Amino acid sequence: MSVVYDVPRDKWLYDDRGMMKWMGFFMSDHTMYMEAEQGSEAPALPRPIQDSKRIDTLLTQSWTKKWTISIQLGIWRNGQLLPDLKGVVIGQANHSVVIQEDDGTLRQILPKDIRNITASQNEKWFSYEHTIK
């Protein structure tokens, strides 16, 4: 048995419009997850296939200069390319490249599976390597 105290409308302190409250507020972690999922569901447009020399140069730059790269794999699923992997090269193991993605996950990728790479310098202040002059 539950007891519900129902206050008569004439004793209300304010005029309630009958709307559901607090439904529009989400935790920041949830919103960030939803934004990431929304971007990952968009189909990837095929970029031109790069030669192995160019791919090797960009992987080396990402490793030595800590540049963030966006890797498009040449793997198709359901008629679409997989979404790009974004992260920094942190090493190699078993003839594959180890990428640390933006969310911290580690991925091993075979260089032969890479279709295209675009590189950009990190935009976060704590990612830069500062030198004292």
MODELLER restraints for C-alpha pairs under 7 A, 6 or more apart:
rsr = mdl.restraints
at = mdl.atoms
rsr.add(forms.Gaussian(group=physical.xy_distance, feature=features.Distance(at['CA:40:A'], at['CA:83:A']), mean=6.01, stdev=0.5))
rsr.add(forms.Gaussian(group=physical.xy_distance, feature=features.Distance(at['CA:43:A'], at['CA:80:A']), mean=6.54, stdev=0.5))
rsr.add(forms.Gaussian(group=physical.xy_distance, feature=features.Distance(at['CA:43:A'], at['CA:83:A']), mean=6.89, stdev=0.5))
rsr.add(forms.Gaussian(group=physical.xy_distance, feature=features.Distance(at['CA:44:A'], at['CA:81:A']), mean=5.75, stdev=0.5))
rsr.add(forms.Gaussian(group=physical.xy_distance, feature=features.Distance(at['CA:44:A'], at['CA:82:A']), mean=6.67, stdev=0.5))
rsr.add(forms.Gaussian(group=physical.xy_distance, feature=features.Distance(at['CA:44:A'], at['CA:83:A']), mean=5.59, stdev=0.5))
rsr.add(forms.Gaussian(group=physical.xy_distance, feature=features.Distance(at['CA:47:A'], at['CA:116:A']), mean=6.48, stdev=0.5))
rsr.add(forms.Gaussian(group=physical.xy_distance, feature=features.Distance(at['CA:48:A'], at['CA:116:A']), mean=6.68, stdev=0.5))
rsr.add(forms.Gaussian(group=physical.xy_distance, feature=features.Distance(at['CA:49:A'], at['CA:115:A']), mean=5.12, stdev=0.5))
rsr.add(forms.Gaussian(group=physical.xy_distance, feature=features.Distance(at['CA:49:A'], at['CA:116:A']), mean=5.65, stdev=0.5))
rsr.add(forms.Gaussian(group=physical.xy_distance, feature=features.Distance(at['CA:50:A'], at['CA:115:A']), mean=6.26, stdev=0.5))
rsr.add(forms.Gaussian(group=physical.xy_distance, feature=features.Distance(at['CA:50:A'], at['CA:116:A']), mean=5.52, stdev=0.5))
rsr.add(forms.Gaussian(group=physical.xy_distance, feature=features.Distance(at['CA:55:A'], at['CA:117:A']), mean=6.55, stdev=0.5))
rsr.add(forms.Gaussian(group=physical.xy_distance, feature=features.Distance(at['CA:58:A'], at['CA:119:A']), mean=6.94, stdev=0.5))
rsr.add(forms.Gaussian(group=physical.xy_distance, feature=features.Distance(at['CA:59:A'], at['CA:89:A']), mean=6.67, stdev=0.5))
rsr.add(forms.Gaussian(group=physical.xy_distance, feature=features.Distance(at['CA:61:A'], at['CA:67:A']), mean=6.77, stdev=0.5))
rsr.add(forms.Gaussian(group=physical.xy_distance, feature=features.Distance(at['CA:62:A'], at['CA:68:A']), mean=6.35, stdev=0.5))
rsr.add(forms.Gaussian(group=physical.xy_distance, feature=features.Distance(at['CA:62:A'], at['CA:69:A']), mean=6.71, stdev=0.5))
rsr.add(forms.Gaussian(group=physical.xy_distance, feature=features.Distance(at['CA:62:A'], at['CA:88:A']), mean=5.93, stdev=0.5))
rsr.add(forms.Gaussian(group=physical.xy_distance, feature=features.Distance(at['CA:62:A'], at['CA:89:A']), mean=5.61, stdev=0.5))
rsr.add(forms.Gaussian(group=physical.xy_distance, feature=features.Distance(at['CA:63:A'], at['CA:88:A']), mean=6.81, stdev=0.5))
rsr.add(forms.Gaussian(group=physical.xy_distance, feature=features.Distance(at['CA:63:A'], at['CA:89:A']), mean=4.82, stdev=0.5))
rsr.add(forms.Gaussian(group=physical.xy_distance, feature=features.Distance(at['CA:63:A'], at['CA:90:A']), mean=5.88, stdev=0.5))
rsr.add(forms.Gaussian(group=physical.xy_distance, feature=features.Distance(at['CA:66:A'], at['CA:88:A']), mean=6.12, stdev=0.5))
rsr.add(forms.Gaussian(group=physical.xy_distance, feature=features.Distance(at['CA:67:A'], at['CA:88:A']), mean=6.16, stdev=0.5))
rsr.add(forms.Gaussian(group=physical.xy_distance, feature=features.Distance(at['CA:67:A'], at['CA:119:A']), mean=6.57, stdev=0.5))
rsr.add(forms.Gaussian(group=physical.xy_distance, feature=features.Distance(at['CA:67:A'], at['CA:120:A']), mean=5.92, stdev=0.5))
rsr.add(forms.Gaussian(group=physical.xy_distance, feature=features.Distance(at['CA:67:A'], at['CA:121:A']), mean=4.86, stdev=0.5))
rsr.add(forms.Gaussian(group=physical.xy_distance, feature=features.Distance(at['CA:67:A'], at['CA:122:A']), mean=5.86, stdev=0.5))
rsr.add(forms.Gaussian(group=physical.xy_distance, feature=features.Distance(at['CA:68:A'], at['CA:86:A']), mean=6.77, stdev=0.5))
rsr.add(forms.Gaussian(group=physical.xy_distance, feature=features.Distance(at['CA:68:A'], at['CA:87:A']), mean=5.13, stdev=0.5))
rsr.add(forms.Gaussian(group=physical.xy_distance, feature=features.Distance(at['CA:68:A'], at['CA:88:A']), mean=4.93, stdev=0.5))
rsr.add(forms.Gaussian(group=physical.xy_distance, feature=features.Distance(at['CA:68:A'], at['CA:119:A']), mean=6.00, stdev=0.5))
rsr.add(forms.Gaussian(group=physical.xy_distance, feature=features.Distance(at['CA:68:A'], at['CA:120:A']), mean=5.58, stdev=0.5))
rsr.add(forms.Gaussian(group=physical.xy_distance, feature=features.Distance(at['CA:68:A'], at['CA:121:A']), mean=6.05, stdev=0.5))
rsr.add(forms.Gaussian(group=physical.xy_distance, feature=features.Distance(at['CA:68:A'], at['CA:122:A']), mean=5.89, stdev=0.5))
rsr.add(forms.Gaussian(group=physical.xy_distance, feature=features.Distance(at['CA:69:A'], at['CA:86:A']), mean=5.62, stdev=0.5))
rsr.add(forms.Gaussian(group=physical.xy_distance, feature=features.Distance(at['CA:69:A'], at['CA:87:A']), mean=5.58, stdev=0.5))
rsr.add(forms.Gaussian(group=physical.xy_distance, feature=features.Distance(at['CA:69:A'], at['CA:88:A']), mean=6.15, stdev=0.5))
rsr.add(forms.Gaussian(group=physical.xy_distance, feature=features.Distance(at['CA:69:A'], at['CA:117:A']), mean=6.59, stdev=0.5))
rsr.add(forms.Gaussian(group=physical.xy_distance, feature=features.Distance(at['CA:69:A'], at['CA:118:A']), mean=5.64, stdev=0.5))
rsr.add(forms.Gaussian(group=physical.xy_distance, feature=features.Distance(at['CA:69:A'], at['CA:119:A']), mean=4.32, stdev=0.5))
rsr.add(forms.Gaussian(group=physical.xy_distance, feature=features.Distance(at['CA:69:A'], at['CA:120:A']), mean=6.20, stdev=0.5))
rsr.add(forms.Gaussian(group=physical.xy_distance, feature=features.Distance(at['CA:70:A'], at['CA:84:A']), mean=5.95, stdev=0.5))
rsr.add(forms.Gaussian(group=physical.xy_distance, feature=features.Distance(at['CA:70:A'], at['CA:85:A']), mean=5.55, stdev=0.5))
rsr.add(forms.Gaussian(group=physical.xy_distance, feature=features.Distance(at['CA:70:A'], at['CA:86:A']), mean=4.45, stdev=0.5))
rsr.add(forms.Gaussian(group=physical.xy_distance, feature=features.Distance(at['CA:70:A'], at['CA:87:A']), mean=6.76, stdev=0.5))
rsr.add(forms.Gaussian(group=physical.xy_distance, feature=features.Distance(at['CA:70:A'], at['CA:117:A']), mean=5.61, stdev=0.5))
rsr.add(forms.Gaussian(group=physical.xy_distance, feature=features.Distance(at['CA:70:A'], at['CA:118:A']), mean=5.25, stdev=0.5))
rsr.add(forms.Gaussian(group=physical.xy_distance, feature=features.Distance(at['CA:70:A'], at['CA:119:A']), mean=6.36, stdev=0.5))
rsr.add(forms.Gaussian(group=physical.xy_distance, feature=features.Distance(at['CA:71:A'], at['CA:84:A']), mean=5.31, stdev=0.5))
rsr.add(forms.Gaussian(group=physical.xy_distance, feature=features.Distance(at['CA:71:A'], at['CA:85:A']), mean=5.07, stdev=0.5))
rsr.add(forms.Gaussian(group=physical.xy_distance, feature=features.Distance(at['CA:71:A'], at['CA:86:A']), mean=6.38, stdev=0.5))
rsr.add(forms.Gaussian(group=physical.xy_distance, feature=features.Distance(at['CA:71:A'], at['CA:114:A']), mean=6.84, stdev=0.5))
rsr.add(forms.Gaussian(group=physical.xy_distance, feature=features.Distance(at['CA:71:A'], at['CA:116:A']), mean=6.01, stdev=0.5))
rsr.add(forms.Gaussian(group=physical.xy_distance, feature=features.Distance(at['CA:71:A'], at['CA:117:A']), mean=4.66, stdev=0.5))
rsr.add(forms.Gaussian(group=physical.xy_distance, feature=features.Distance(at['CA:71:A'], at['CA:118:A']), mean=6.77, stdev=0.5))
rsr.add(forms.Gaussian(group=physical.xy_distance, feature=features.Distance(at['CA:72:A'], at['CA:84:A']), mean=4.82, stdev=0.5))
rsr.add(forms.Gaussian(group=physical.xy_distance, feature=features.Distance(at['CA:72:A'], at['CA:85:A']), mean=6.70, stdev=0.5))
rsr.add(forms.Gaussian(group=physical.xy_distance, feature=features.Distance(at['CA:72:A'], at['CA:114:A']), mean=6.20, stdev=0.5))
rsr.add(forms.Gaussian(group=physical.xy_distance, feature=features.Distance(at['CA:72:A'], at['CA:115:A']), mean=5.56, stdev=0.5))
rsr.add(forms.Gaussian(group=physical.xy_distance, feature=features.Distance(at['CA:72:A'], at['CA:116:A']), mean=5.12, stdev=0.5))
rsr.add(forms.Gaussian(group=physical.xy_distance, feature=features.Distance(at['CA:72:A'], at['CA:117:A']), mean=6.24, stdev=0.5))
rsr.add(forms.Gaussian(group=physical.xy_distance, feature=features.Distance(at['CA:73:A'], at['CA:82:A']), mean=6.81, stdev=0.5))
rsr.add(forms.Gaussian(group=physical.xy_distance, feature=features.Distance(at['CA:73:A'], at['CA:113:A']), mean=5.63, stdev=0.5))
rsr.add(forms.Gaussian(group=physical.xy_distance, feature=features.Distance(at['CA:73:A'], at['CA:114:A']), mean=4.51, stdev=0.5))
rsr.add(forms.Gaussian(group=physical.xy_distance, feature=features.Distance(at['CA:73:A'], at['CA:115:A']), mean=5.04, stdev=0.5))
rsr.add(forms.Gaussian(group=physical.xy_distance, feature=features.Distance(at['CA:73:A'], at['CA:116:A']), mean=6.96, stdev=0.5))
rsr.add(forms.Gaussian(group=physical.xy_distance, feature=features.Distance(at['CA:74:A'], at['CA:81:A']), mean=6.87, stdev=0.5))
rsr.add(forms.Gaussian(group=physical.xy_distance, feature=features.Distance(at['CA:74:A'], at['CA:113:A']), mean=5.63, stdev=0.5))
rsr.add(forms.Gaussian(group=physical.xy_distance, feature=features.Distance(at['CA:74:A'], at['CA:114:A']), mean=5.84, stdev=0.5))
rsr.add(forms.Gaussian(group=physical.xy_distance, feature=features.Distance(at['CA:74:A'], at['CA:115:A']), mean=4.91, stdev=0.5))
rsr.add(forms.Gaussian(group=physical.xy_distance, feature=features.Distance(at['CA:75:A'], at['CA:81:A']), mean=5.89, stdev=0.5))
rsr.add(forms.Gaussian(group=physical.xy_distance, feature=features.Distance(at['CA:75:A'], at['CA:82:A']), mean=6.30, stdev=0.5))
rsr.add(forms.Gaussian(group=physical.xy_distance, feature=features.Distance(at['CA:76:A'], at['CA:82:A']), mean=6.17, stdev=0.5))
rsr.add(forms.Gaussian(group=physical.xy_distance, feature=features.Distance(at['CA:85:A'], at['CA:101:A']), mean=6.99, stdev=0.5))
rsr.add(forms.Gaussian(group=physical.xy_distance, feature=features.Distance(at['CA:86:A'], at['CA:101:A']), mean=5.53, stdev=0.5))
rsr.add(forms.Gaussian(group=physical.xy_distance, feature=features.Distance(at['CA:86:A'], at['CA:102:A']), mean=6.41, stdev=0.5))
rsr.add(forms.Gaussian(group=physical.xy_distance, feature=features.Distance(at['CA:87:A'], at['CA:99:A']), mean=6.09, stdev=0.5))
rsr.add(forms.Gaussian(group=physical.xy_distance, feature=features.Distance(at['CA:87:A'], at['CA:100:A']), mean=5.31, stdev=0.5))
rsr.add(forms.Gaussian(group=physical.xy_distance, feature=features.Distance(at['CA:87:A'], at['CA:101:A']), mean=3.96, stdev=0.5))
rsr.add(forms.Gaussian(group=physical.xy_distance, feature=features.Distance(at['CA:87:A'], at['CA:102:A']), mean=5.27, stdev=0.5))
rsr.add(forms.Gaussian(group=physical.xy_distance, feature=features.Distance(at['CA:88:A'], at['CA:99:A']), mean=5.52, stdev=0.5))
rsr.add(forms.Gaussian(group=physical.xy_distance, feature=features.Distance(at['CA:88:A'], at['CA:100:A']), mean=5.38, stdev=0.5))
rsr.add(forms.Gaussian(group=physical.xy_distance, feature=features.Distance(at['CA:88:A'], at['CA:101:A']), mean=6.54, stdev=0.5))
rsr.add(forms.Gaussian(group=physical.xy_distance, feature=features.Distance(at['CA:89:A'], at['CA:98:A']), mean=5.89, stdev=0.5))
rsr.add(forms.Gaussian(group=physical.xy_distance, feature=features.Distance(at['CA:89:A'], at['CA:99:A']), mean=4.52, stdev=0.5))
rsr.add(forms.Gaussian(group=physical.xy_distance, feature=features.Distance(at['CA:89:A'], at['CA:100:A']), mean=6.35, stdev=0.5))
rsr.add(forms.Gaussian(group=physical.xy_distance, feature=features.Distance(at['CA:90:A'], at['CA:98:A']), mean=5.82, stdev=0.5))
rsr.add(forms.Gaussian(group=physical.xy_distance, feature=features.Distance(at['CA:90:A'], at['CA:99:A']), mean=5.86, stdev=0.5))
rsr.add(forms.Gaussian(group=physical.xy_distance, feature=features.Distance(at['CA:90:A'], at['CA:100:A']), mean=6.52, stdev=0.5))
rsr.add(forms.Gaussian(group=physical.xy_distance, feature=features.Distance(at['CA:91:A'], at['CA:97:A']), mean=6.17, stdev=0.5))
rsr.add(forms.Gaussian(group=physical.xy_distance, feature=features.Distance(at['CA:91:A'], at['CA:98:A']), mean=5.20, stdev=0.5))
rsr.add(forms.Gaussian(group=physical.xy_distance, feature=features.Distance(at['CA:92:A'], at['CA:98:A']), mean=5.22, stdev=0.5))
rsr.add(forms.Gaussian(group=physical.xy_distance, feature=features.Distance(at['CA:95:A'], at['CA:110:A']), mean=6.92, stdev=0.5))
rsr.add(forms.Gaussian(group=physical.xy_distance, feature=features.Distance(at['CA:96:A'], at['CA:108:A']), mean=5.84, stdev=0.5))
rsr.add(forms.Gaussian(group=physical.xy_distance, feature=features.Distance(at['CA:96:A'], at['CA:109:A']), mean=5.27, stdev=0.5))
rsr.add(forms.Gaussian(group=physical.xy_distance, feature=features.Distance(at['CA:96:A'], at['CA:110:A']), mean=4.53, stdev=0.5))
rsr.add(forms.Gaussian(group=physical.xy_distance, feature=features.Distance(at['CA:96:A'], at['CA:111:A']), mean=6.43, stdev=0.5))
rsr.add(forms.Gaussian(group=physical.xy_distance, feature=features.Distance(at['CA:97:A'], at['CA:108:A']), mean=5.47, stdev=0.5))
rsr.add(forms.Gaussian(group=physical.xy_distance, feature=features.Distance(at['CA:97:A'], at['CA:109:A']), mean=5.18, stdev=0.5))
rsr.add(forms.Gaussian(group=physical.xy_distance, feature=features.Distance(at['CA:97:A'], at['CA:110:A']), mean=6.27, stdev=0.5))
rsr.add(forms.Gaussian(group=physical.xy_distance, feature=features.Distance(at['CA:97:A'], at['CA:111:A']), mean=6.90, stdev=0.5))
rsr.add(forms.Gaussian(group=physical.xy_distance, feature=features.Distance(at['CA:98:A'], at['CA:106:A']), mean=6.60, stdev=0.5))
rsr.add(forms.Gaussian(group=physical.xy_distance, feature=features.Distance(at['CA:98:A'], at['CA:107:A']), mean=5.54, stdev=0.5))
rsr.add(forms.Gaussian(group=physical.xy_distance, feature=features.Distance(at['CA:98:A'], at['CA:108:A']), mean=4.56, stdev=0.5))
rsr.add(forms.Gaussian(group=physical.xy_distance, feature=features.Distance(at['CA:98:A'], at['CA:109:A']), mean=6.47, stdev=0.5))
rsr.add(forms.Gaussian(group=physical.xy_distance, feature=features.Distance(at['CA:99:A'], at['CA:106:A']), mean=5.61, stdev=0.5))
rsr.add(forms.Gaussian(group=physical.xy_distance, feature=features.Distance(at['CA:99:A'], at['CA:107:A']), mean=5.16, stdev=0.5))
rsr.add(forms.Gaussian(group=physical.xy_distance, feature=features.Distance(at['CA:99:A'], at['CA:108:A']), mean=6.37, stdev=0.5))
rsr.add(forms.Gaussian(group=physical.xy_distance, feature=features.Distance(at['CA:100:A'], at['CA:106:A']), mean=4.58, stdev=0.5))
rsr.add(forms.Gaussian(group=physical.xy_distance, feature=features.Distance(at['CA:100:A'], at['CA:107:A']), mean=6.48, stdev=0.5))
rsr.add(forms.Gaussian(group=physical.xy_distance, feature=features.Distance(at['CA:122:A'], at['CA:128:A']), mean=6.88, stdev=0.5))
